[in-house]
Amino acid sequence: MLITHPFHVLYGAWVPVLFVKCRAGKVVFVCEGGPLGRVTVLESWTDRGRVPVEHRLSVAALVECDTLLRVLGGR
């Protein structure tokens, strides 16, 4: 798996996945980090996460924001 988060110490490195689990409702990968030992990496910080939107104000991002606001407003 490729680490794609630009601020991660293993950015750009291919690391073997040891196992996958869910933490706080998010998928995380526990990987072999070489000299760092085991590292836990959020799915969104890898090549397996969602493809980032091209623009912050894309239609898809605005629809997600609208949905979130409607759900929160209904509480």
Secondary structure, DSSP 4 states (H G I P E B T S, - for coil): -BB--TTSTTTT-B--EEEEEEETTEEEEEEE-GGG-EEEEEGGGBTTSPPPPSSTT-HHHHHHHHHHHHHHHT-
